[in-house]
Every structure is written in C-alpha cells, then in structure tokens.
C-alpha cells in the first residue's frame, strides 16, 4: 500500500513539476554518497517536506524512479555542508541519471558517474542521453574556488 501511495504521489508531483520551471541542482561526492544541494537562500520549505528522487535516463524508455526519499522537518539543502545524501550503490557507472529535489521550488540535474583509477567521479551528459569521458564539476563552485581545491589536493598528496 505504501509503495502504491508513494508511486501515485511521485506521478502527481512529476506532472506538477513538468508544468513549472526548475532550477539547477548541484552535486558533489562525499564518502561514497552523492550530495545534492541547491545554492538557494531558502531555510525551510513551506510544508517542511523535501522530496528527492532519481532515475536512469534512457532514450527509448520513460523515466522510471529508482530511488526516492521524503525528508521531513529539515533545513533546505543550500550548500554542500547541508546536502541531502544518496548512497552511490543506487547508481551504475557510465549510465546517465537525473536527480530531482522538490520543495517549494523544483531543482534537477542530469549527470553520469565514472570510475577512473578506482576513483568515482562525475562526467558530463552528452546529447542528453550519453555519458562523456571527461571529469565534470557539478558543484557550482567558481573558478577561484576550484583553483583553491586543486592546490589543496596537490599540497596534501
């Protein structure tokens, strides 16, 4: 019964989401988790619930949810420190995914994961349905922040 209700709610929310615009969702990888956050100023959603769901993107098939979770009474995931975490085990390497976060506003992002030298990293979506080869930064950090991160990596290792 709970699965049917959740599926019904997801369909309703998805229909509503397609009727409204969405904002970009930002991603990082932390401790075998995909962190999702918004870079917004919101503190809480109006009804205090945040829905996260995602699924594989396939050119020949309709979107099918492979993970979903409703967060209740939490702060809005505005930055990497307050991110909502999805375990990496829900993702396959070199498959395109789309993740959605719905609160008062709808956020979404398409991305791929790759495994280079036993390191999980993001890669870019190519042509909407394929994974690229090069590492891609979905964190929303500016050029200066990326240079600082790069220098820290070099100096620490």
Number of C-alpha atoms within 10 A of each C-alpha: 6 7 8 9 10 14 14 12 12 16 13 11 15 15 11 12 16 10 9 10 10 16 15 17 22 22 24 18 19 13 9 12 15 20 23 29 25 26 17 13 10 15 12 17 17 11 10 15 18 24 16 21 19 23 19 23 22 15 10 7 8 9 14 12 16 12 15 18 14 13 15 12 12 14 16 23 23 20 19 18 9 15 19 23 19 22 14 17 10 12 19 13 15 18 19 24 23 16 22 23 27 19 19 14 17 22 21 20 18 20 25 27 25 21 12 11 6 7 7 15 17 24 22 21 20 13 8 13 18 18 21 20 16 12 15 15 15 19 19 17 12 8 9 9 11 14 12 11 13 11 11 11 10 9 8 6 5
